[in-house]
Amino acid sequence: MVASSNKMTGEPEKPSDKKPEKSSMAMAGAGFEFVSSIALFVMGGYYLDEYLKTEPLWLLVGFFFGFFLAFYSLIKRAKENE
């Protein structure tokens, strides 16, 4: 396995030296992740409400948990792109 090196100093490149690519596909992926995590927990809460006969309780819990998880993921991805 050949290690890459910095052309000027001859030191090996660190993985943190490379910034993630900011492309439209990356942004679309972030949006899909945001929406899908909320939808997944909302659907889980809906089916749990149907099973336990507790109308809006688990649907709301699923929505808020999915929203906070999605928002956390979005913030984490934004910090990586700084």
Secondary structure, 3 states (H helix, E strand, C coil): CCCCECCCCCCECCHHHCCCCCCHHHHHHHHHHHHHHHHHHHHHHHHHHHHHCCCCHHHHHHHHHHHHHHHHHHHHHHHHCC
